[in-house]
Amino acid sequence: MRKELIKISEFRRRRWGQNGTPPCSQAIRNYIRNGQIPGEQIGKLWYIDWAAFQQAGGNDLVAMVLKGAA
């Protein structure tokens, strides 16, 4: 499966839109660390794997499985 890594700011825009209320960046980093959202840290920046997140369809269990398979 091909990865599509996007920054946290872009993830917040795509997931919640302009008028949504997303969690803070720190909370999203914690979700990545805990395996709730597929993503990774490269250097000092954090990225979400948008392709894996979309495939999971918002299901946390599927997201963790896809993260392990990548």
NORCOR-V805866 format. One record per run of one state. SS is the DSSP state (H for helix, E for strand, C for the rest). FROM is the first residue (numbers start at 1). TO is the last residue. If there is no record, write none. Layout:
ss:from:to
SS:FROM:TO
SS:FROM:TO
This chain:
ss:from:to
C:1:4
E:5:7
H:8:16
C:17:24
H:25:33
C:34:38
E:39:42
C:43:44
E:45:49
H:50:56
C:57:59
H:60:69
C:70:70
